[in-house]
């Protein structure tokens, strides 16, 4: 059973990842991140940033989540305000 089975709250659009993110993260890390992100599980953000995402979700704003891979690599997932695309990247690439 998958741990993140909540309903999707928004569409991701086209999904892309930076070369470095693809080199450091497994396909499963990225897939699990996409699932969590699209369900509104913002990951390792502080409460203020989580609330900002909730407001952005209601007002068509940009959405940012932060997660850790199974190997402990921190990464971000960002969905643009128009939901046209979602990017996976490492913190120094943000």
N, C-alpha and C positions, 0 to 999 in steps of 0.2 A: 504494500500500500504506500502511495506517495504522501509525504507529509504536507504538501501544499496543494490541496484540492479545492480551495475556495473558488467561487466563481470569478471570472475575469471582470475587471471593472473598466477596462479600456483596451483598445486594440493597439498593437505595437507598430503597425505599418511595416515598412521594409526594415529588416534587421541586419545590422552590420557590426563588425568588430575591427578594432585596430589590429595591425600585424602583431604587435607585441602582446596584446591581450590573447590573441589566438595561440601564440607561442607559449604563454605562461598558464593558460587555463584549459581544462579539459572541455570537451563538448558537453559532458554532463553538468559541469559547473555552470556553463553558460545557459544551458537549457533550464536548469533549476532556477537560476537567476531570473530568466525571462518569466517563468511561471510565477515566482514570488512577486516580481515587479508588477506584472499585469493584474495581480489580485490585490494590489495595494499593500503588500508587505514590503515596507521600505527598507528593511534590513537594519544595518548598523548606523542609523542616523540618530541624532539627538531629538528630543521631543519637539523642539522648535522647528527643525527641518521637516519632521514628519507632518506637523500641522501645516507647514507651508505647502507640502505636497498635497495634502487633503484639500486645501484651498485651490491649488493649481488644477486638481482633478475636476473640481466643480466649475472652475472658470477658464478651462481650456489653456492652462499654463504648462510650462515645461516641468517634467517629472524626473527626479533624480533619486536613485537608490544606491546603497552601498552594501556589498556582501563580501564574504570570504570564501575562497575555493576550499575544496577538501584538503589541499596542501597548505592552506593558510594565507594564500595570496589575496590581498584586498583588491576589489574592483568595483567600478561604477557601471550602472546602466542608466542611460538618459533617453527619455522619450521627448521628442520635440512637441511644442505647443499644439501643432496641428495634427499630431499623431501620425505624421507621414513616415517617420522612421525612428528607430531606436538603436542606440549605439552602445556597445560594450567597450570599456576602456580602463586602463590602469590609472591610479590616482595622479601620477606625474604627467599624464597625458591630458588631464582635465583643464 
